[in-house]
Each structure stands twice: as C-alpha cells, then as structure tokens.
Amino acid sequence: MVAQTRELDAQDWVKTRSSLDASESTFLVWKGKIYAFIPGEKRKLLFKILGMSVSRCIPIEPGVWDFTSRELNYYLDPETEEKLNKWENLWTGEILPVMHVANNPVQGTFKGKFPAQVEGERTTFVFDIFPTYPNPLAGNPKFAEYSPQEVYQAAELFKLTVPTEDLSNSTLNSVSEVKLSWDRIGQWLPWMKMGDRPGQLIYSAIGGKVNGFSELPQLFQDEINNRVPIYKEAPQSALDVEDMTSWLYFQEHFDAYLAGEVFPKPAA
C-alpha cells in the first residue's frame, strides 16, 4: 500500500505526542547510540544513550494547546550501559565530568494542521527540524575551550508512527502505541571540551510511549526518585521561562562542572 500524505488536526498530534487529558502526564522513552563523525577518521561509538520526556498538553482555546515537558537524556558507557559520571576524551586524554541532559522545560504550542503519512493501519508523523541560533557560550573567553562556535546548528529528524484507528477513536485521549525514530546531527557537546576541533556527533535512537512512571527504565526510576523528583511529572501549566538546552545548562552549572560534581544536579 502506498502511503498518502494527509493534513491532520492538531488534536491528532496531541494524542500522539502527549494526551488530550490535561490532568495526566505522559512519558516517552528512547534509547540509542552517539557516534563521533570526523572528516578522514573512522566513526567512533562514544556513548549509548537513554532518554525520557514527561509531557502535558493544556487546551487554551478550541484547536490550540500549550505543550510543556521536561526531558532527561543520559550518556551511558557503550559497553556496560552504565550511567557515566566521568569520560575520557579520546583525542586529548583528559578526564571530564559528564553533564547529562536535564532540560526543564521544553515547551511549545500545538495548533493548525500536521502533515502525516497514512499507510493503512499505520500513520507516521515526520518532522525534519534544523535549529540554528546564536551560541549563548560564544564570545566568552572562559568557554573558548568548550564551545567557541558563533552559531549553534543541528539537524533533528523525527518519525512517530501510531495506529491510524486510534486517531479517529474519540474515546481515546492518547494513542495506544507510539513508535519513535530520532536521528540527530549536532555539534560537540560543551562538556566534551572539544573546542573548535572539526567533526560532529551523530545520534541514532528509537523509542515509544510507556504507560506511566512505573514503566520507565529502572535507571530513570531510581534517578527521579532519589535525585531529580521534579521529572516525575510535567509542569501543571506552561512556564514563563526560556526553554532549557544543554548549552544553557552548561553555562548555568559551569562552576559545578569544574568542581567535578555529578550530573544532573539534584532538582526537587
């Protein structure tokens, strides 16, 4: 069967990414690998990754929702799959603290139409996003060894596949199953202390929705219960603050990084 491109209502995307029930938080989980991609060198597997997002959609007018979420993404040892607290830079030999992703919040507004590929029993939303904006660390001498680039630039390629019938089922607030594919091309992370060395990071991950906190990977259940309990739920409403990114988080917690503290920082 040939997939047909259709324009679906925002409500269908809300059911896919989160839930029409604003009283509940929904969880998305992914796992994958990060490779170093350097001109003239063979690819290197640097990390395995394990990530999660807890989100909520709040209706603000007919056909329009505020989306608010928090997300964690942990860098794991590529062999043992244990959470890394220190990492040896393969090019400089330096032992560095690992600053895991702890983005609180990540937000947006869902409205209008969302293109999707409908192929019989399966519907796939495809988003190719190319964020480009001034690097908040650029121009500050203390960050020159970490992230001197004037511009932050990346490519994020998302595909989310759901049962077609769930979208038209008015009794469902959230689709029964989501299969996520996420690929990313990005710059060296500031904590890797790669400076202006040529090369990029290639991310390749898959995942999907899980039914509540108790179905999260045990690592996240332990971390959230003991270190970052704020990630157990999405915000109750959209927060009037800037979205958090790994670059802003590095800027905010640079002193803790230099002190060799364990990340993410505890957050209640």
Backbone as a ProteinNet text record, in pm:
[ID]
protein_1_A
[PRIMARY]
MVAQTRELDAQDWVKTRSSLDASESTFLVWKGKIYAFIPGEKRKLLFKILGMSVSRCIPIEPGVWDFTSRELNYYLDPETEEKLNKWENLWTGEILPVMHVANNPVQGTFKGKFPAQVEGERTTFVFDIFPTYPNPLAGNPKFAEYSPQEVYQAAELFKLTVPTEDLSNSTLNSVSEVKLSWDRIGQWLPWMKMGDRPGQLIYSAIGGKVNGFSELPQLFQDEINNRVPIYKEAPQSALDVEDMTSWLYFQEHFDAYLAGEVFPKPAA
[TERTIARY]
84.1	0	87.7	56.5	131.9	82.3	176.4	139	83.2	-20.9	-80.9	-50.3	-10.1	14.1	-118.3	-147.3	-269.7	-238.2	-323.3	-312.9	-406.7	-348.7	-428.7	-440.6	-548	-572.2	-470.6	-449.5	-358.1	-397.5	-527.5	-574.7	-510.2	-492.6	-430	-284.3	-216.6	-77.8	-69.2	-163.3	-166.4	-183.6	-274.8	-296.1	-170.9	-91.9	29.2	142.8	170.9	287.8	262.4	135.2	104.3	-34.5	-129.8	-265.2	-360.9	-486.2	-590.8	-635.5	-598.2	-633.6	-524.3	-554.4	-454.5	-419.6	-496.6	-468.4	-359.4	-318.6	-219.4	-90.2	19.9	149.3	169	230	260.8	411.9	457.9	601.8	641.5	749.7	811	954	998.5	1131.5	1203.4	1335	1414.1	1551.9	1612	1748.5	1821.2	1953.8	2027.5	2176.6	2242.9	2388.5	2428.2	2547	2606.4	2744.8	2766.7	2894.2	2967.1	3100.1	3180.7	3200.9	3177.7	3191.7	3288.2	3413.6	3521.3	3577.3	3594	3648.3	3780.3	3786.2	3909.5	3931.3	3841.3	3855	3739	3764	3655.4	3561.7	3436.2	3339.5	3375.5	3346.6	3372.7	3241.9	3207.9	3093.4	3138.3	3082.7	3123.1	3036.6	2904.8	2811.9	2692	2631.5	2492.5	2410.9	2285	2203.4	2070.5	2017.7	1885	1815.7	1697.2	1629.6	1483.5	1424.5	1282.3	1229.6	1101.8	1031.8	900.8	868.9	738.1	666.8	545.7	481.5	334.4	280.5	139.6	94.5	-29.6	-89.3	-210.2	-211.9	-319	-397.1	-526.8	-605	-619.8	-594.5	-606.7	-717.2	-757.3	-874.2	-903.7	-1020.7	-1052.3	-943.4	-890.3	-789.7	-648.9	-625.4	-492.3	-454.9	-331.3	-282.8	-145.2	-122.3	12.8	75.3	195.9	271.8	383.6	393	500.4	559.1	690.4	755.6	889.3	939.6	1075.1	1141.3	1270.4	1335.1	1475	1505.7	1638.6	1698	1827.6	1896.6	2033.3	2055.8	2177.5	2275.8	2404.5	2512.3	2563.4	2562.2	2596.9	2726.9	2795.8	2913.3	2870.6	2940.7	2895.5	2904	2977.9	2988.8	2902.5	2914.6	2840.9	2699.7	2675.2	2547.7	2516.5	2619.3	2601.2	2612.2	2543.4	2549.4	2693	2739.7	2875	2875.8	2966.1	2988.6	3118.5	3211.1	3336.6	3357.8	3425.6	3452.5	3593.1	3666.4	3799.8	3788.4	3827.1	3828.4	3929.5	3881	3965.7	4073.2	4059.3	4152.9	4252.9	4214	4305.5	4353.7	4284.6	4320.6	4271.6	4204.2	4156.8	4034	4028.7	3912.9	3817	3693.7	3599.5	3470.4	3404.9	3271.7	3172	3077.5	2972.8	2850.4	2809.1	2692.2	2573.7	2490.7	2375.2	2270.2	2186.2	2080.2	1973.2	1939.8	1830.5	1759.2	1674.4	1607.8	1471.4	1463.2	1339.6	1319.2	1221.6	1128	1165.4	1087.2	1084.8	938.2	908.1	769.5	737.2	608.9	565.5	415	362.2	218.6	179.6	76.9	26.9	-103.6	-106.1	-227.7	-216.6	-327.8	-327.1	-325.2	-260	-254.7	-114.9	-111.6	14	18.5	114.8	121.6	163.5	103.2	135.4	124.2	200.7	193.4	100.5	-13.7	-111.5	-98.9	-68.7	-49.7	-131.1	-260.4	-346.7	-358.5	-315.2	-329.8	-231.2	-134.3	-30.2	-26.9	-8.4	9.4	140.7	220.6	351.1	362.1	390.3	422.5	573.8	612.8	753.9	790.1	892.4	938.8	1090.1	1132.3	1273.6	1299.9	1373.6	1392.4	1540.3	1568.2	1706.3	1727.5	1738.9	1757.2	1890.5	1884.6	2002.9	1983.2	2074.4	2062.3	2198.9	2216.6	2345.6	2381.2	2505.9	2554.2	2567.2	2493.2	2499.5	2635.7	2722	2854.2	2960.8	2928.6	3027.3	3066.3	3192.1	3238.8	3286.2	3258.7	3304.2	3433.4	3545.2	3674.3	3675.7	3596.2	3602.1	3541	3464	3404.6	3477.3	3588.5	3656.6	3703	3743.1	3788.7	3672.2	3550.8	3435.7	3338.9	3309.6	3211.9	3229.8	3331.2	3360.7	3279.7	3203.2	3133.3	3032.7	3027.2	2936	2790	2765.7	2629	2608.4	2498.1	2455	2372.1	2407.7	2336.6	2326.9	2208.7	2187.6	2078.1	2064.4	1952.4	1888.4	1757	1682	1574.7	1578.1	1489.1	1402.1	1272.8	1179.4	1076.8	1044.2	931.5	856.8	725.3	642.4	527.3	520.9	421.1	320.3	191.1	82.6	-23.8	-111.1	-224.3	-322.1	-353	-440.8	-575.5	-631.2	-765.7	-770	-657.4	-654.9	-680.9	-639.2	-653.6	-800.3	-880.4	-1022.6	-1111.4	-1051.2	-1127	-1147.5	-1269.4	-1297.8	-1294.5	-1289.6	-1284.4	-1141.8	-1044.3	-903.5	-849.5	-791.5	-722.6	-579.8	-523.4	-385.4	-377.8	-300.3	-292.7	-234	-270.3	-232	-85.2	-24.1	114.7	181.2	304.2	385.4	520.3	561.6	697.2	775.3	880.7	959.9	1092.3	1129.9	1263.3	1319.8	1441.1	1503.4	1649	1684.3	1823	1863.9	1988.4	2034.5	2178.2	2205.7	2342.3	2367.7	2468.8	2491.1	2637.9	2664.5	2799.8	2849.1	2980.5	3034.7	2963	2935.8	2873	2975.7	2934.9	3033.4	3117.3	3053.8	3128.5	3235.9	3231.4	3332.9	3465.7	3462.5	3583.1	3659.6	3586.8	3645.5	3682.7	3649	3684.9	3636.7	3728	3691.4	3739.7	3763.5	3806.7	3699.3	3736.5	3635.7	3566.5	3441.5	3366	3228.5	3147.9	3010.3	2973.1	2861.2	2802.6	2682	2673.7	2560.6	2483.4	2355.8	2268.4	2174.1	2150.4	2054.4	1980.2	1847.3	1771.5	1630.8	1574.1	1435.1	1368.3	1234.2	1164.8	1015.1	944.1	799.3	740.4	607	537	537	537.1	518.4	401.3	343.8	225.3	263.1	307.6	330.7	472.1	497.4	629.2	683.8	597	642.5	697.1	671.9	724.1	850.6	900	1027	1140.4	1250.7	1367.8	1408.7	1458.7	1489.8	1586.8	1681.5	1776.6	1703.2	1601.8	1528.7	1440.3	1381.1	1301.6	1389.1	1507.9	1599.5	1645.6	1685	1735.4	1627	1506	1397.2	1355.3	1346.6	1307.8	1411.3	1539.1	1644.4	1714.6	1714.3	1793.5	1711.9	1622.1	1551.8	1400.6	1335.4	1192.8	1102.8	1151.7	1070.6	1035.8	1113.6	1089.9	984.9	922.5	817.1	688	671.4	552.1	589.9	506.7	521.8	469.9	512	454.6	302	236.7	90.2	38.1	122.6	87.2	215.8	201.7	319.9	395.6	527.7	611.5	660.4	660.7	701.6	852.7	924.7	1070.8	1121.6	1248.6	1311.3	1329.2	1315.5	1344	1489.1	1510.1	1644.5	1709.6	1839.6	1918.4	2047.5	2119.2	2245.8	2347.2	2339.4	2434.3	2403.3	2274.8	2236.4	2261.7	2237.1	2259.4	2408.8	2493.6	2638.4	2679.8	2622.8	2651.7	2609.2	2491.2	2435.9	2512.5	2562.7	2626.3	2775.8	2838.1	2979.1	3068.1	3040.6	3123.5	3113	2991.8	2973.5	3047	3048.2	3121.8	3271.8	3325.5	3468.2	3502.9	3405.2	3427.5	3413.3	3374.5	3363.4	3240.1	3133.3	3011.6	2940.4	2848.2	2771.5	2644.8	2618.3	2500.6	2400.8	2270.7	2222.8	2224.3	2225.2	2219.9	2086.7	2084.5	1957.2	1855.5	1730.8	1625.2	1494.8	1445.9	1322.1	1201.3
-119.7	0	124.8	220.9	343.9	442.3	500.1	596.6	722.9	777.5	902.1	1013.1	1128.6	1243.1	1312.2	1326.9	1393.5	1502	1601.8	1709	1674.7	1643.2	1603	1719	1715.4	1820.5	1813.2	1927.6	1933.4	1833.4	1808.7	1713.1	1576.1	1535.7	1405.5	1404.9	1517.1	1525.5	1528.2	1597.2	1599.9	1458.2	1379.8	1241.4	1156.6	1191.5	1115.7	1152.1	1279.9	1324	1323.2	1347.5	1357.2	1299.6	1383.5	1337.2	1455.5	1426.8	1528.6	1555.4	1468.2	1483.3	1564.6	1691	1780.2	1743.6	1654.5	1617.2	1512.2	1453.8	1345.9	1381.5	1333.7	1340.7	1214.2	1228.5	1112.1	1101.4	978.6	951.3	893	946.1	894.7	855.3	739.7	687.5	653.9	673.3	634.4	584.5	506.2	458.4	452.2	465.4	463.2	479.9	535.8	548.7	686.4	731.4	854.3	820.6	861.6	838.3	970.4	964.9	1077.1	1060.5	1166.6	1165.4	1277	1238.8	1334.4	1312.6	1419.3	1404.1	1327.8	1222	1145.1	1038.2	1028.7	927.1	828.2	705.1	608.6	650.9	615.8	654.1	586.9	656.1	603.2	604.6	492.3	487.9	545.1	660	726.8	687.4	687.5	662.2	583	509.5	473.3	577.7	594.6	694.7	634.5	690	654.7	784.7	806.4	933.3	915.2	1020.3	1020.8	1163.5	1174.1	1301.8	1280.4	1371.5	1369.8	1498.2	1484.2	1599	1610.8	1729.4	1758.1	1858.2	1843.3	1939.7	2003.6	2136.4	2210.8	2288.8	2261.3	2337	2482.4	2574.8	2717.4	2784.8	2724.8	2766.9	2653.4	2653.1	2541.5	2520.6	2398.2	2363.1	2408.7	2461.1	2510.7	2458.1	2405.3	2350.7	2407.7	2436.3	2458.4	2322.2	2300.9	2179.4	2215.9	2142.2	2165.5	2031.5	2026.5	1897.8	1919.9	1811.2	1804.6	1681.1	1687.9	1570.5	1547.1	1418.7	1372.7	1288.4	1300.2	1213.9	1181.7	1053.6	1013.4	948.8	982.1	922.4	800.3	685.8	558.8	504.2	424.2	353.1	264.1	270.5	194.4	43	-4.4	-148.9	-194.8	-129.7	-174.4	-115.5	-8.4	65.2	125.4	147.4	215.1	366	439.9	585.7	633.6	721.4	774	900.7	907.5	1031.2	1098.5	1020.1	1072.8	1012.6	1088.4	1042.2	1084.7	989.4	1022.1	1069.5	1194	1248.2	1168.9	1101.7	1011.2	1085.1	1215.2	1291.9	1368.4	1403.7	1480.3	1401.3	1291.6	1212.1	1268.9	1383	1447.2	1374.5	1360.7	1301.2	1413.9	1404.1	1514.7	1468.9	1558.8	1526.7	1515.9	1425.7	1409.4	1489.9	1582.2	1664.2	1610.3	1530.2	1470.2	1576.4	1547	1639.7	1641.6	1761.4	1780.5	1908.3	1897.6	2014.1	2036.3	2143	2177.1	2327.9	2372.5	2291.5	2287	2206.4	2211.6	2232.6	2341.5	2381.3	2424.1	2440.5	2486	2500.3	2533.1	2544.1	2457.1	2375.6	2288.7	2346.8	2375.3	2426.2	2405.4	2419.8	2409.6	2266.3	2245.5	2115.1	2053.9	1920.4	1847	1742.9	1751.3	1653	1516.6	1412.3	1275.4	1182.8	1074.9	970.9	860.2	844.5	743.8	623.5	509.2	385.2	275.1	270	166.4	179.1	75.3	69.3	158.6	215.2	294.5	436.4	532.1	671.5	720.6	790.6	837.3	988.7	1054.8	1197.4	1211	1298.4	1317.4	1463.7	1485.8	1622.4	1628.5	1708.7	1735.6	1879.2	1894.4	2024.3	2061.3	2187.1	2232.9	2358.8	2342.7	2460.4	2530.7	2661.3	2744.8	2875.6	2904.3	3028.6	3062.4	3185.7	3223.4	3134.1	3091	3008.8	3096.8	3066.1	3152	3151.1	3055.1	3046.5	3122.8	3157.6	3221	3358.9	3393.9	3527	3538.5	3437.3	3439.1	3358	3421.8	3351.1	3223.7	3221	3103.1	2979.7	3000	2886.9	2854.3	2921.5	2905.7	2762.6	2692.2	2553.6	2455.3	2504.2	2414.5	2428.5	2551.6	2573.4	2713.4	2732.6	2866.8	2906.1	2813.4	2842.5	2956.9	3044.8	3159.8	3116.2	3008.6	2966.2	2822.5	2797.7	2660.6	2613.2	2494.8	2441.1	2289.7	2236.1	2091.6	2050.8	1920.6	1863.1	1757.4	1762.8	1666.2	1604.9	1473.1	1404	1306	1337.6	1260	1189.2	1065.4	992.8	924.4	950.7	889.4	817.5	686.1	602.2	552.2	563.6	527.5	448.7	374.8	308.9	413.3	402.9	500.8	510	395.3	395.1	467.7	474.3	544.2	693.5	748.5	891.9	932.7	845.4	877.3	823	753.4	696.6	803.7	858.3	970	930.3	799.9	755.8	753.9	772.7	769.7	911.3	941.4	1068.5	1064	942.4	923.8	795	794.8	675.4	559.5	438.4	319.8	282.9	329.2	289.4	395.9	429.8	520.5	454.5	448.4	402.9	524.3	556.3	675.6	639.4	716.8	713.2	854.4	867.8	1000	991.9	1073.7	1086.6	1232.9	1254.3	1391.3	1407.3	1520.7	1561.7	1688.7	1686.4	1802	1829.4	1943.2	1982.5	1906.7	1913.4	1857.6	1921	1839.8	1893	1973.7	2085.2	2169.6	2094.8	2003.3	1934.6	1841.3	1809.1	1722.1	1794	1928.1	2011.4	1982.8	1990.3	1965.9	2095.3	2210.8	2337.6	2348.8	2389.8	2404.6	2287.7	2171.8	2053.3	2016.4	1987.3	1952.9	1821.2	1811.9	1689.1	1717.3	1611.7	1621.7	1496.3	1506.3	1391.6	1344.2	1213.7	1151.8	1068.8	1101.1	1030.8	940.2	820.8	728.7	658.1	681.7	628.1	587.4	495.2	453.7	452.8	455.3	453.2	453.8	495.3	498.7	540.3	549.5	583.5	465.2	497.2	393.9	436	338.9	362.4	405	527.8	579.5	561.4	623.7	626.9	487.3	395	260.5	180.3	227	156.8	221.5	325.6	383.5	285	292.5	211.9	233.6	130	136.5	249.8	276.9	386.2	517.2	545.5	670.5	669	554.8	548.9	579.8	522.5	545.7	691.1	744.9	881.8	982.2	962	1054.9	1044.4	924.4	907.7	967.1	959.6	995	1128.3	1172.5	1292.2	1404.5	1368.5	1472.6	1446.5	1449.7	1415.1	1506	1624.2	1714.8	1653	1554.2	1490.1	1379.1	1365.4	1264.1	1310.6	1441.3	1496.6	1613.4	1638	1758.4	1877.9	1999.5	2117.7	2118.9	2178.1	2185	2283.2	2378.2	2474.6	2519.2	2584	2633.1	2731.3	2717	2801.3	2922.1	3037.7	3160.5	3178.9	3082.8	3085.4	3035	3059.1	3012.9	2860.9	2795.9	2652.7	2627.4	2520.5	2481.6	2400	2420.8	2342.5	2298.5	2205.4	2159	2272.1	2368.2	2479.4	2576.4	2606.9	2694.3	2626.6	2495.3	2420	2421.2	2408	2412.6	2549.5	2653.2	2789.4	2809.8	2758.6	2777.7	2701	2583.1	2494.9	2475.9	2574.5	2563	2544.4	2616.6	2603.5	2462.7	2405.7	2269.3	2170.1	2196.1	2112.4	2116.4	2236.6	2249.3	2181.4	2177.4	2113.7	1961.9	1910.3	1765.8	1704.9	1783.4	1731.6	1632.5	1555.3	1455.6	1521	1492.2	1547.9	1437.5	1477.9	1614.4	1659.2	1790.4	1843.2	1804.1	1772.1	1739.6	1851.5	1813.5	1911.3	1861.5	1930.3	1888.5	1954.2
0	0	0	-86.5	-95.8	9.5	83.4	186.8	123.6	186	141.3	241.2	188.3	276	306.3	434.2	475.6	577.2	580.7	679.9	795.7	911.3	1026.5	1125.8	1203.4	1301.9	1415.4	1478.9	1593.7	1701.2	1715.1	1815.2	1795.8	1670	1642.5	1687.8	1669.2	1713.4	1865.6	1931	2077.2	2132.7	2072.5	2116.4	2096	1994.7	1963.9	2058.6	2068.3	2146	2295.3	2335	2477.2	2504	2546.4	2576.7	2574.2	2536.7	2542.2	2685.7	2777.9	2919	2988.1	3015.1	3073.9	3217.2	3278.6	3417.5	3428.8	3315.4	3322.7	3250.2	3307.3	3241.8	3159.2	3043.2	2960.6	2941.6	2926.2	2920.6	2785.4	2732	2610.3	2645.4	2596	2627.8	2498.2	2495.6	2378.4	2422	2334.2	2357.8	2224.3	2229.9	2104.5	2126.4	2025.2	2025.9	1975.2	2017.5	1965	1910.1	1786.4	1718.4	1695.1	1697.3	1650.1	1500	1425.7	1279.3	1242.6	1215.5	1191.5	1051.5	972.9	838.2	838.5	756.3	742.2	847.4	945.5	1050.2	1043.4	1088.7	1100.3	1212.6	1197.3	1301.5	1432.5	1541.7	1676.2	1754.8	1815.1	1906.3	2039.8	2076.7	2200.5	2318.7	2297.6	2407.4	2357.5	2449.5	2432.1	2508.9	2471.8	2537.4	2581.1	2687.5	2735.7	2772.7	2713.5	2735.3	2769.7	2828.9	2860.1	2857.9	2825.6	2830.3	2903.8	2994.6	3060.5	3017.8	2963	2898.6	2936.3	2904.6	2927.7	2821.5	2774.7	2683.5	2750.1	2749	2815.8	2709.8	2693.4	2595.2	2638.1	2544.4	2578.4	2498.2	2388.2	2310.8	2213.7	2149.7	2059.5	1953.8	1949.6	1849.7	1880.8	2001.7	2038.7	2177.1	2187.3	2314.2	2347	2474.3	2524.5	2551.8	2501.8	2530.3	2626.9	2736.7	2832.9	2875.7	2890.2	2919.8	2988.6	3042.9	3096.1	3037.1	3008.9	2949.2	3005.8	3017.3	3058.5	2946.8	2927.9	2832	2891.5	2920.5	2989.8	2892.5	2912.4	2833.7	2909.2	2840.8	2903	2845.3	2926.4	2877.2	2760.2	2645.4	2528.7	2545.8	2644.5	2666.3	2783.8	2898.5	3018	3025.4	2950.6	2951.3	3087.4	3168.2	3295.8	3276.2	3360.5	3354.7	3376.8	3289.8	3300.4	3384.9	3480.5	3554	3511.1	3456.2	3401.6	3262.9	3177.7	3041.5	3001.5	2940.8	2890.6	2746	2722.7	2586.9	2504.3	2399.9	2321.5	2244	2224.4	2143.5	2228.4	2352.4	2437	2558.1	2591.8	2708.1	2839.5	2836.7	2959.4	3014.7	3147	3213.5	3251.8	3203.4	3218.7	3285.1	3362	3414.5	3298.9	3311.1	3210.5	3254.2	3169.2	3200.6	3120.4	3186.6	3120.8	3089.6	2992.2	2953.4	3062	3108.8	3205.1	3164.4	3063.4	3005.9	3071	3147.9	3219	3211.6	3128.2	3049.9	2901.8	2826	2679.4	2641.3	2570	2553	2409.9	2383.1	2251.9	2249	2132.2	2111.2	1993.2	2011.6	1905	1851	1720.5	1657	1506.3	1437	1291.8	1242.5	1129.4	1065.2	1076.3	1081.8	1091	980	888.8	780.2	832.4	778.2	819.9	699.8	704.6	602.9	652.5	586.3	626.4	534.3	595.1	519	587	552.2	609	759	830.1	975.4	1049.8	978.3	1044	987.9	1077.8	1039.7	1100	1018.9	1063.2	1048	1159.9	1158.1	1135.1	1042.4	1009	1030.9	1112.6	1138.5	1117	1021.8	998.9	1043.9	1153.6	1217.5	1212.4	1178.7	1165.8	1250.9	1382.6	1468.8	1441.4	1430.8	1408.8	1484.4	1576.7	1652.7	1714.6	1761.3	1820.4	1940.1	1944	2055	2179.5	2287.6	2406.9	2475.4	2440.3	2503.4	2423.8	2300.5	2212.9	2266.5	2245.2	2282.6	2425.6	2508.7	2646.7	2656	2691.2	2691.2	2776.1	2883	2970.8	2904.8	2797.2	2726.9	2595.8	2569.3	2440.2	2415.3	2520.8	2504.4	2494.3	2520.4	2530.5	2412.9	2374.2	2267.2	2209.7	2123.4	2072.2	1949.5	1889.9	1765.4	1783.3	1686.9	1694.8	1684.6	1609.9	1581.5	1628.2	1696.6	1724.8	1605.6	1555.8	1439.5	1452.6	1421.6	1431.5	1334.5	1317.3	1242.1	1330.6	1343.7	1424.3	1334.9	1319.2	1226.5	1305	1314.4	1394.8	1307.1	1345.2	1286.6	1400.5	1409.7	1512.9	1444.8	1464	1397.9	1499.7	1464.3	1556.8	1481.3	1553.5	1488.3	1432.3	1304.3	1239.5	1309.6	1348.9	1407.6	1541.7	1612.5	1741.1	1724.6	1612.1	1591.5	1578.7	1519.2	1499.7	1611.5	1707.8	1819	1926.2	1933.9	2024	2171.3	2200.3	2340.3	2395.1	2307.7	2349.1	2363.5	2477.7	2496.3	2445.1	2440.3	2397.3	2315.9	2209.1	2125.9	2205.9	2167.6	2244.6	2228	2117.7	2089.9	2003.7	2037.7	1956.8	1933.6	1807.7	1774.4	1727.2	1800	1774	1707.3	1605.4	1547.6	1554	1608.8	1624.6	1581.2	1484.1	1439.6	1450.8	1486.9	1509.4	1462.1	1401.4	1368.8	1447.7	1532.1	1618.5	1643.4	1705	1738	1861.4	1883.2	2007.8	2125.3	2227.5	2348	2427.2	2487	2556.9	2659.1	2734.8	2840.6	2786.2	2655.3	2595.7	2575.5	2585.1	2574.7	2445.3	2334.7	2202.3	2129.8	2188.3	2127.4	1983.9	1896.1	1755.2	1669.5	1732.8	1659	1556	1431.7	1330.5	1363.4	1323.3	1345	1400.6	1406.9	1454.2	1531.4	1602.5	1669.8	1589.5	1570.6	1502.5	1605	1622.3	1715.9	1636.1	1686.9	1625.5	1738.1	1744.3	1857.9	1815.4	1892.5	1874.9	2012	2011.6	2139.8	2122.3	2228.7	2223.3	2356.5	2359.7	2483	2579.1	2708.7	2810.9	2898.9	2967.4	3049.7	3190.9	3205.3	3339.1	3391.8	3506.1	3568.3	3594.6	3636.2	3674.8	3556.7	3433.5	3316.2	3259.5	3326.9	3285.3	3312.6	3236.1	3270.9	3415.7	3479.3	3622	3654.1	3565.6	3588.8	3612.6	3530.1	3546.8	3670.8	3700.1	3822.9	3944.4	3947.1	4059.9	4064.6	3950.4	3944.8	3984.3	3932.1	3961.9	4108.1	4159.2	4299.9	4395.3	4358.9	4453	4426.2	4298.6	4264.8	4201.8	4112.4	4035.7	4033.7	4150	4156.5	4073	4035.6	3954.7	3818.7	3776.2	3646.3	3653.5	3765.9	3779	3713.6	3698.1	3634.6	3545.3	3444.7	3364	3443.1	3406.9	3471.7	3459.1	3557.3	3556.9	3452.9	3414	3311	3243.1	3128.5	3058.7	3148.6	3152.2	3237.1	3157.9	3219.5	3152.9	3165.2	3109.4	3111.4	2976.3	2951.1	2827.2	2831.4	2715.5	2708	2748.7	2824.4	2864.1	2752.3	2731.8	2636.5	2704.7	2643	2700.1	2709	2615.6	2615	2728.9	2749.8	2861.2	2995.3	3002.2	3125.8	3161.2	3060.2	3082	3134.8	3074.8	3119.6	3264.9	3298.7	3432.7	3538.8	3502.6	3602.2	3575.5	3513.1	3476.1	3598.9	3706	3827.1	3885.3	3885.4	3935.4	3846.7	3716.6	3620.9	3651.8	3671.1	3701.9	3833.4	3925.7	4055.9	4049	3931.2	3914.4	3976.8	3992.3	4054.7	3962.3	4021.8	3947.9	3891.3	3765.4	3697.1	3664.1	3645.1	3660.2	3806.1	3824.2	3959.7	4023.8	4152.6	4219.2	4199.9	4169.6	4143.6	4203	4303.2	4370	4308
[MASK]
++++++++++++++++++++++++++++++++++++++++++++++++++++++++++++++++++++++++++++++++++++++++++++++++++++++++++++++++++++++++++++++++++++++++++++++++++++++++++++++++++++++++++++++++++++++++++++++++++++++++++++++++++++++++++++++++++++++++++++++++++++++++++++++++++++++++++++

